[in-house]
Protein backbone atom coordinates (compact mmCIF):
# COMPACT_ATOMS: atom_id res chain seq x y z
CA UNK A 1 0.00 0.00 0.00
CA UNK A 2 2.80 2.44 0.89
CA UNK A 3 4.63 1.86 -2.39
CA UNK A 4 1.38 2.22 -4.38
CA UNK A 5 0.48 5.48 -2.58
CA UNK A 6 3.90 6.93 -3.33
CA UNK A 7 3.69 6.06 -7.01
CA UNK A 8 0.07 7.18 -7.39
CA UNK A 9 0.62 10.50 -5.62
CA UNK A 10 4.16 11.40 -6.64
CA UNK A 11 5.04 9.20 -9.62
CA UNK A 12 8.04 7.86 -7.68
CA UNK A 13 9.10 4.24 -7.36
CA UNK A 14 9.89 3.14 -3.81
CA UNK A 15 13.04 1.04 -4.21
CA UNK A 16 13.72 0.74 -0.50
CA UNK A 17 11.92 1.87 2.67
CA UNK A 18 13.78 3.57 5.51
CA UNK A 19 13.01 4.70 9.03
CA UNK A 20 14.36 8.19 9.81
CA UNK A 21 13.82 8.43 13.54
CA UNK A 22 10.06 8.67 14.01
CA UNK A 23 9.40 9.26 10.31
CA UNK A 24 9.03 6.93 7.34
CA UNK A 25 11.17 7.45 4.29
CA UNK A 26 12.27 5.73 1.13
CA UNK A 27 14.88 5.66 -1.61
CA UNK A 28 13.89 6.14 -5.25
CA UNK A 29 16.89 5.56 -7.48
CA UNK A 30 19.73 7.56 -5.94
CA UNK A 31 17.44 10.00 -4.14
CA UNK A 32 16.21 9.81 -0.55
CA UNK A 33 12.85 11.08 0.69
CA UNK A 34 11.13 11.42 4.06
CA UNK A 35 7.42 11.77 4.87
CA UNK A 36 6.27 14.02 7.71
CA UNK A 37 2.70 14.44 9.01
CA UNK A 38 1.12 17.80 8.17
CA UNK A 39 0.41 19.19 11.65
CA UNK A 40 0.41 22.94 10.98
CA UNK A 41 -1.66 25.28 8.86
CA UNK A 42 -0.42 26.22 5.39
CA UNK A 43 0.57 29.73 6.51
CA UNK A 44 2.96 28.11 9.01
CA UNK A 45 4.40 25.92 6.29
CA UNK A 46 4.95 28.84 3.91
CA UNK A 47 6.96 30.68 6.56
CA UNK A 48 9.10 27.63 7.36
CA UNK A 49 9.75 26.97 3.67
CA UNK A 50 10.67 30.62 3.15
CA UNK A 51 13.17 30.37 6.03
CA UNK A 52 14.60 27.21 4.44
CA UNK A 53 15.09 28.95 1.10
CA UNK A 54 16.71 31.96 2.74
CA UNK A 55 19.09 29.78 4.74
CA UNK A 56 20.04 27.80 1.65
CA UNK A 57 20.63 31.07 -0.18
CA UNK A 58 22.98 32.21 2.59
CA UNK A 59 25.01 29.01 2.36
CA UNK A 60 23.61 26.89 5.21
CA UNK A 61 24.15 23.32 3.96
CA UNK A 62 21.89 20.29 3.82
CA UNK A 63 18.32 21.58 4.04
CA UNK A 64 15.53 19.26 2.90
CA UNK A 65 13.33 20.44 0.01
CA UNK A 66 9.55 20.03 -0.19
CA UNK A 67 8.22 17.86 -3.03
CA UNK A 68 4.72 18.51 -4.38
CA UNK A 69 2.55 15.69 -5.69
CA UNK A 70 1.66 15.18 -9.35
CA UNK A 71 -1.23 17.65 -8.98
CA UNK A 72 1.01 20.33 -7.46
CA UNK A 73 -0.31 19.91 -3.90
CA UNK A 74 2.00 20.32 -0.90
CA UNK A 75 -0.06 18.06 1.38
CA UNK A 76 -1.00 14.57 0.21
CA UNK A 77 -2.75 11.63 1.85
CA UNK A 78 -0.37 8.68 2.22
CA UNK A 79 -1.44 5.59 4.18
CA UNK A 80 -4.53 7.48 5.32
CA UNK A 81 -2.58 10.40 6.83
CA UNK A 82 -2.13 13.93 5.48
CA UNK A 83 1.61 14.15 4.88
CA UNK A 84 4.38 16.26 3.38
CA UNK A 85 7.19 14.78 1.32
CA UNK A 86 10.72 16.15 1.56
CA UNK A 87 13.69 15.25 -0.61
CA UNK A 88 17.01 15.03 1.17
CA UNK A 89 19.92 16.82 -0.52
CA UNK A 90 21.65 14.71 -3.16
CA UNK A 91 25.09 16.24 -2.81
CA UNK A 92 27.61 15.24 -0.17
CA UNK A 93 28.06 17.62 2.72
CA UNK A 94 31.45 19.17 1.99
CA UNK A 95 31.14 22.03 4.46
CA UNK A 96 33.08 20.20 7.15
CA UNK A 97 30.93 21.90 9.78
CA UNK A 98 30.08 20.19 13.06
CA UNK A 99 26.56 20.44 14.49
CA UNK A 100 27.62 23.28 16.78
CA UNK A 101 29.20 25.27 13.95
CA UNK A 102 26.27 24.70 11.60
CA UNK A 103 23.82 25.75 14.31
CA UNK A 104 25.79 28.95 14.97
CA UNK A 105 25.68 29.68 11.22
CA UNK A 106 21.91 29.15 11.16
CA UNK A 107 21.45 31.50 14.11
CA UNK A 108 23.59 34.17 12.48
CA UNK A 109 21.95 33.99 9.05
CA UNK A 110 18.40 33.65 10.42
CA UNK A 111 18.62 36.72 12.67
CA UNK A 112 15.60 38.99 12.56
CA UNK A 113 13.39 36.97 10.19
CA UNK A 114 10.21 37.55 12.19
CA UNK A 115 7.18 35.47 11.15
CA UNK A 116 3.69 36.95 11.06
CA UNK A 117 2.40 33.57 12.24
CA UNK A 118 1.94 33.80 16.00
CA UNK A 119 2.42 30.08 16.74
CA UNK A 120 5.93 30.17 15.25
CA UNK A 121 6.90 33.33 17.16
CA UNK A 122 8.23 32.17 20.55
CA UNK A 123 10.76 34.96 21.15
CA UNK A 124 10.25 36.79 24.46
CA UNK A 125 7.27 34.64 25.44
CA UNK A 126 8.83 31.93 27.63
CA UNK A 127 7.45 33.30 30.90
CA UNK A 128 3.85 33.34 29.70
CA UNK A 129 4.18 29.87 28.16
CA UNK A 130 5.69 28.40 31.31
CA UNK A 131 3.06 29.99 33.55
CA UNK A 132 0.28 28.54 31.39
CA UNK A 133 1.78 25.06 31.40
CA UNK A 134 2.32 25.02 35.15
CA UNK A 135 -1.24 26.21 35.71
CA UNK A 136 -2.41 23.23 33.67
CA UNK A 137 -0.30 20.86 35.77
CA UNK A 138 -1.73 22.41 38.94
CA UNK A 139 -5.21 21.67 37.57
CA UNK A 140 -4.14 18.06 36.87
CA UNK A 141 -2.79 17.84 40.43
CA UNK A 142 -6.06 19.03 41.93
CA UNK A 143 -8.08 16.56 39.84
CA UNK A 144 -5.85 13.59 40.63
CA UNK A 145 -5.79 14.46 44.33
CA UNK A 146 -9.60 14.16 44.42
CA UNK A 147 -9.62 10.66 42.94
CA UNK A 148 -10.61 7.84 45.24
CA UNK A 149 -8.52 5.32 43.30
CA UNK A 150 -5.07 6.35 42.18
CA UNK A 151 -2.58 4.56 39.98
CA UNK A 152 1.12 4.25 40.79
CA UNK A 153 1.74 7.03 38.26
CA UNK A 154 -0.83 9.23 40.03
CA UNK A 155 0.85 8.67 43.40
CA UNK A 156 4.26 9.59 42.00
CA UNK A 157 2.82 12.68 40.35
CA UNK A 158 1.20 13.87 43.59
CA UNK A 159 4.40 13.22 45.54
CA UNK A 160 6.82 14.93 43.14
CA UNK A 161 4.71 17.83 41.89
CA UNK A 162 5.55 20.26 44.75
CA UNK A 163 9.25 19.82 44.03
CA UNK A 164 8.89 20.36 40.27
CA UNK A 165 6.54 23.30 40.84
CA UNK A 166 9.27 24.85 42.98
CA UNK A 167 11.82 24.18 40.28
CA UNK A 168 9.57 25.80 37.66
CA UNK A 169 9.03 28.84 39.88
CA UNK A 170 12.81 29.13 40.32
CA UNK A 171 13.24 28.97 36.52
CA UNK A 172 10.67 31.71 36.02
CA UNK A 173 12.29 33.86 38.70
CA UNK A 174 15.68 33.30 37.06
CA UNK A 175 14.18 34.19 33.66
CA UNK A 176 13.00 37.55 35.00
CA UNK A 177 15.86 38.46 37.35
CA UNK A 178 18.90 36.99 35.57
CA UNK A 179 17.72 36.44 31.98
CA UNK A 180 15.71 39.68 31.94
CA UNK A 181 13.48 38.34 29.19
CA UNK A 182 11.39 41.52 29.33
CA UNK A 183 14.43 43.56 28.19
CA UNK A 184 15.17 41.51 25.06
CA UNK A 185 15.51 43.80 22.02
CA UNK A 186 12.64 43.33 19.57
CA UNK A 187 13.37 41.43 16.36
CA UNK A 188 16.65 39.96 17.64
CA UNK A 189 15.40 36.39 17.51
CA UNK A 190 16.45 33.92 14.87
CA UNK A 191 15.54 30.61 13.26
CA UNK A 192 15.56 27.90 15.95
CA UNK A 193 14.18 24.39 16.32
CA UNK A 194 11.23 23.20 18.35
CA UNK A 195 13.58 20.92 20.33
CA UNK A 196 17.22 20.81 19.24
CA UNK A 197 19.43 17.94 20.40
CA UNK A 198 22.38 15.92 19.09
CA UNK A 199 21.26 14.06 15.99
CA UNK A 200 18.24 16.34 15.46
CA UNK A 201 19.39 16.68 11.85
CA UNK A 202 18.79 13.36 10.14
CA UNK A 203 21.23 11.43 7.99
CA UNK A 204 20.28 9.16 5.10
CA UNK A 205 23.82 7.79 4.91
CA UNK A 206 27.39 8.77 5.74
CA UNK A 207 27.52 11.17 2.78
CA UNK A 208 24.33 13.04 3.62
CA UNK A 209 24.77 14.38 7.13
CA UNK A 210 23.08 17.19 9.04
CA UNK A 211 19.93 17.35 6.92
CA UNK A 212 17.68 20.04 8.36
CA UNK A 213 13.89 19.70 8.16
CA UNK A 214 11.98 22.99 7.77
CA UNK A 215 8.98 21.75 9.79
CA UNK A 216 11.07 21.94 12.97
CA UNK A 217 11.84 25.66 12.51
CA UNK A 218 10.51 28.30 14.94
CA UNK A 219 11.49 31.91 15.71
CA UNK A 220 13.13 32.38 19.10
CA UNK A 221 16.25 33.46 20.97
CA UNK A 222 19.30 31.26 20.14
CA UNK A 223 19.39 30.32 23.84
CA UNK A 224 16.48 28.00 23.03
CA UNK A 225 18.56 25.67 20.83
CA UNK A 226 21.65 25.86 23.03
CA UNK A 227 19.64 25.19 26.19
CA UNK A 228 17.74 22.24 24.73
CA UNK A 229 20.96 20.69 23.42
CA UNK A 230 22.51 20.97 26.88
CA UNK A 231 19.36 19.59 28.50
CA UNK A 232 19.68 16.48 26.35
CA UNK A 233 23.41 16.14 27.12
CA UNK A 234 22.83 16.43 30.89
CA UNK A 235 19.89 14.03 30.89
CA UNK A 236 21.87 11.47 28.87
CA UNK A 237 25.20 12.09 30.65
CA UNK A 238 26.84 12.96 27.32
CA UNK A 239 29.36 15.46 28.65
CA UNK A 240 31.78 14.80 25.82
CA UNK A 241 29.29 16.09 23.27
CA UNK A 242 28.44 19.03 25.54
CA UNK A 243 32.07 20.19 25.48
CA UNK A 244 32.43 19.61 21.76
CA UNK A 245 29.15 21.37 20.98
CA UNK A 246 29.86 24.47 23.07
CA UNK A 247 33.38 24.86 21.68
CA UNK A 248 32.11 24.49 18.12
CA UNK A 249 29.18 26.87 18.61
CA UNK A 250 31.45 29.49 20.18
CA UNK A 251 33.57 29.52 17.01
CA UNK A 252 30.58 31.02 15.21
CA UNK A 253 28.72 32.93 17.93
CA UNK A 254 29.85 34.80 21.04
CA UNK A 255 28.24 33.75 24.32
CA UNK A 256 26.97 36.88 26.06
CA UNK A 257 26.00 36.86 29.78
CA UNK A 258 22.31 37.29 28.98
CA UNK A 259 22.52 34.34 26.59
CA UNK A 260 23.83 32.14 29.40
CA UNK A 261 21.20 33.47 31.81
CA UNK A 262 18.44 32.48 29.35
CA UNK A 263 20.07 29.08 28.81
CA UNK A 264 20.08 28.65 32.59
CA UNK A 265 16.38 29.42 32.82
CA UNK A 266 15.59 26.77 30.22
CA UNK A 267 17.76 24.20 31.96
CA UNK A 268 16.14 24.86 35.34
CA UNK A 269 12.59 24.72 33.96
CA UNK A 270 11.52 21.02 34.22
CA UNK A 271 10.39 20.70 30.61
CA UNK A 272 10.85 16.93 30.38
CA UNK A 273 8.69 16.42 33.47
CA UNK A 274 6.04 18.85 32.22
CA UNK A 275 5.84 17.16 28.81
CA UNK A 276 5.54 13.71 30.37
CA UNK A 277 2.69 14.81 32.66
CA UNK A 278 0.91 16.55 29.77
CA UNK A 279 1.23 13.53 27.50
CA UNK A 280 0.04 11.15 30.20
CA UNK A 281 -2.98 13.04 31.50
CA UNK A 282 -4.15 14.50 28.20
CA UNK A 283 -4.15 10.97 26.68
CA UNK A 284 -5.11 9.08 29.82
CA UNK A 285 -6.90 5.79 29.24
CA UNK A 286 -6.35 5.71 25.48
CA UNK A 287 -3.53 3.16 25.40
CA UNK A 288 -2.51 0.70 28.13
CA UNK A 289 0.95 0.19 26.61
CA UNK A 290 1.46 3.95 26.61
CA UNK A 291 0.65 4.04 30.33
CA UNK A 292 3.32 1.44 31.08
CA UNK A 293 5.83 3.36 28.97
CA UNK A 294 5.00 6.56 30.88
CA UNK A 295 5.63 4.80 34.20
CA UNK A 296 9.06 3.65 33.03
CA UNK A 297 9.94 7.11 31.74
CA UNK A 298 8.80 8.65 35.04
CA UNK A 299 11.06 6.36 37.05
CA UNK A 300 14.00 7.12 34.76
CA UNK A 301 13.38 10.85 35.08
CA UNK A 302 13.37 10.67 38.89
CA UNK A 303 16.50 8.54 38.95
CA UNK A 304 18.54 11.10 37.00
CA UNK A 305 17.09 14.24 38.62
CA UNK A 306 19.81 14.85 41.20
CA UNK A 307 22.60 14.23 38.71
CA UNK A 308 20.91 16.47 36.13
CA UNK A 309 20.63 19.39 38.53
CA UNK A 310 24.26 18.97 39.55
CA UNK A 311 25.21 19.31 35.86
CA UNK A 312 23.08 22.42 35.49
CA UNK A 313 24.47 23.95 38.66
CA UNK A 314 28.06 23.37 37.55
CA UNK A 315 27.34 24.75 34.08
CA UNK A 316 25.95 27.99 35.45
CA UNK A 317 28.64 28.34 38.08
CA UNK A 318 31.24 28.03 35.32
CA UNK A 319 29.56 30.54 33.03
CA UNK A 320 27.83 32.94 35.43
CA UNK A 321 29.80 32.67 38.68
CA UNK A 322 28.41 35.80 40.31
CA UNK A 323 24.82 34.78 39.68
CA UNK A 324 25.31 31.20 40.78
CA UNK A 325 26.94 32.14 44.06
CA UNK A 326 23.51 33.10 45.38
CA UNK A 327 20.64 31.06 46.72
CA UNK A 328 19.65 29.42 43.44
CA UNK A 329 21.35 26.06 43.95
CA UNK A 330 22.37 26.17 47.58
CA UNK A 331 19.30 24.89 49.35
CA UNK A 332 18.44 21.21 49.52
CA UNK A 333 15.93 20.28 46.80
CA UNK A 334 15.97 16.53 47.28
CA UNK A 335 12.65 14.72 47.42
CA UNK A 336 13.95 11.15 47.05
CA UNK A 337 14.28 9.25 50.35
SVG drawing of the C-alpha trace seen along z (x, -y; Angstrom):
<svg xmlns="http://www.w3.org/2000/svg" viewBox="-13 -46 49 48">
<polyline fill="none" stroke="black" stroke-width="0.4" points="0.0,0.0 2.8,-2.4 4.6,-1.9 1.4,-2.2 0.5,-5.5 3.9,-6.9 3.7,-6.1 0.1,-7.2 0.6,-10.5 4.2,-11.4 5.0,-9.2 8.0,-7.9 9.1,-4.2 9.9,-3.1 13.0,-1.0 13.7,-0.7 11.9,-1.9 13.8,-3.6 13.0,-4.7 14.4,-8.2 13.8,-8.4 10.1,-8.7 9.4,-9.3 9.0,-6.9 11.2,-7.4 12.3,-5.7 14.9,-5.7 13.9,-6.1 16.9,-5.6 19.7,-7.6 17.4,-10.0 16.2,-9.8 12.8,-11.1 11.1,-11.4 7.4,-11.8 6.3,-14.0 2.7,-14.4 1.1,-17.8 0.4,-19.2 0.4,-22.9 -1.7,-25.3 -0.4,-26.2 0.6,-29.7 3.0,-28.1 4.4,-25.9 5.0,-28.8 7.0,-30.7 9.1,-27.6 9.7,-27.0 10.7,-30.6 13.2,-30.4 14.6,-27.2 15.1,-29.0 16.7,-32.0 19.1,-29.8 20.0,-27.8 20.6,-31.1 23.0,-32.2 25.0,-29.0 23.6,-26.9 24.2,-23.3 21.9,-20.3 18.3,-21.6 15.5,-19.3 13.3,-20.4 9.5,-20.0 8.2,-17.9 4.7,-18.5 2.5,-15.7 1.7,-15.2 -1.2,-17.6 1.0,-20.3 -0.3,-19.9 2.0,-20.3 -0.1,-18.1 -1.0,-14.6 -2.8,-11.6 -0.4,-8.7 -1.4,-5.6 -4.5,-7.5 -2.6,-10.4 -2.1,-13.9 1.6,-14.2 4.4,-16.3 7.2,-14.8 10.7,-16.2 13.7,-15.2 17.0,-15.0 19.9,-16.8 21.6,-14.7 25.1,-16.2 27.6,-15.2 28.1,-17.6 31.4,-19.2 31.1,-22.0 33.1,-20.2 30.9,-21.9 30.1,-20.2 26.6,-20.4 27.6,-23.3 29.2,-25.3 26.3,-24.7 23.8,-25.7 25.8,-28.9 25.7,-29.7 21.9,-29.2 21.5,-31.5 23.6,-34.2 22.0,-34.0 18.4,-33.6 18.6,-36.7 15.6,-39.0 13.4,-37.0 10.2,-37.6 7.2,-35.5 3.7,-36.9 2.4,-33.6 1.9,-33.8 2.4,-30.1 5.9,-30.2 6.9,-33.3 8.2,-32.2 10.8,-35.0 10.3,-36.8 7.3,-34.6 8.8,-31.9 7.5,-33.3 3.8,-33.3 4.2,-29.9 5.7,-28.4 3.1,-30.0 0.3,-28.5 1.8,-25.1 2.3,-25.0 -1.2,-26.2 -2.4,-23.2 -0.3,-20.9 -1.7,-22.4 -5.2,-21.7 -4.1,-18.1 -2.8,-17.8 -6.1,-19.0 -8.1,-16.6 -5.9,-13.6 -5.8,-14.5 -9.6,-14.2 -9.6,-10.7 -10.6,-7.8 -8.5,-5.3 -5.1,-6.3 -2.6,-4.6 1.1,-4.2 1.7,-7.0 -0.8,-9.2 0.8,-8.7 4.3,-9.6 2.8,-12.7 1.2,-13.9 4.4,-13.2 6.8,-14.9 4.7,-17.8 5.5,-20.3 9.3,-19.8 8.9,-20.4 6.5,-23.3 9.3,-24.9 11.8,-24.2 9.6,-25.8 9.0,-28.8 12.8,-29.1 13.2,-29.0 10.7,-31.7 12.3,-33.9 15.7,-33.3 14.2,-34.2 13.0,-37.6 15.9,-38.5 18.9,-37.0 17.7,-36.4 15.7,-39.7 13.5,-38.3 11.4,-41.5 14.4,-43.6 15.2,-41.5 15.5,-43.8 12.6,-43.3 13.4,-41.4 16.6,-40.0 15.4,-36.4 16.4,-33.9 15.5,-30.6 15.6,-27.9 14.2,-24.4 11.2,-23.2 13.6,-20.9 17.2,-20.8 19.4,-17.9 22.4,-15.9 21.3,-14.1 18.2,-16.3 19.4,-16.7 18.8,-13.4 21.2,-11.4 20.3,-9.2 23.8,-7.8 27.4,-8.8 27.5,-11.2 24.3,-13.0 24.8,-14.4 23.1,-17.2 19.9,-17.3 17.7,-20.0 13.9,-19.7 12.0,-23.0 9.0,-21.8 11.1,-21.9 11.8,-25.7 10.5,-28.3 11.5,-31.9 13.1,-32.4 16.2,-33.5 19.3,-31.3 19.4,-30.3 16.5,-28.0 18.6,-25.7 21.6,-25.9 19.6,-25.2 17.7,-22.2 21.0,-20.7 22.5,-21.0 19.4,-19.6 19.7,-16.5 23.4,-16.1 22.8,-16.4 19.9,-14.0 21.9,-11.5 25.2,-12.1 26.8,-13.0 29.4,-15.5 31.8,-14.8 29.3,-16.1 28.4,-19.0 32.1,-20.2 32.4,-19.6 29.2,-21.4 29.9,-24.5 33.4,-24.9 32.1,-24.5 29.2,-26.9 31.5,-29.5 33.6,-29.5 30.6,-31.0 28.7,-32.9 29.8,-34.8 28.2,-33.8 27.0,-36.9 26.0,-36.9 22.3,-37.3 22.5,-34.3 23.8,-32.1 21.2,-33.5 18.4,-32.5 20.1,-29.1 20.1,-28.6 16.4,-29.4 15.6,-26.8 17.8,-24.2 16.1,-24.9 12.6,-24.7 11.5,-21.0 10.4,-20.7 10.9,-16.9 8.7,-16.4 6.0,-18.8 5.8,-17.2 5.5,-13.7 2.7,-14.8 0.9,-16.5 1.2,-13.5 0.0,-11.2 -3.0,-13.0 -4.2,-14.5 -4.1,-11.0 -5.1,-9.1 -6.9,-5.8 -6.4,-5.7 -3.5,-3.2 -2.5,-0.7 0.9,-0.2 1.5,-4.0 0.7,-4.0 3.3,-1.4 5.8,-3.4 5.0,-6.6 5.6,-4.8 9.1,-3.6 9.9,-7.1 8.8,-8.7 11.1,-6.4 14.0,-7.1 13.4,-10.9 13.4,-10.7 16.5,-8.5 18.5,-11.1 17.1,-14.2 19.8,-14.8 22.6,-14.2 20.9,-16.5 20.6,-19.4 24.3,-19.0 25.2,-19.3 23.1,-22.4 24.5,-24.0 28.1,-23.4 27.3,-24.8 26.0,-28.0 28.6,-28.3 31.2,-28.0 29.6,-30.5 27.8,-32.9 29.8,-32.7 28.4,-35.8 24.8,-34.8 25.3,-31.2 26.9,-32.1 23.5,-33.1 20.6,-31.1 19.7,-29.4 21.4,-26.1 22.4,-26.2 19.3,-24.9 18.4,-21.2 15.9,-20.3 16.0,-16.5 12.7,-14.7 13.9,-11.2 14.3,-9.3"/>
</svg>
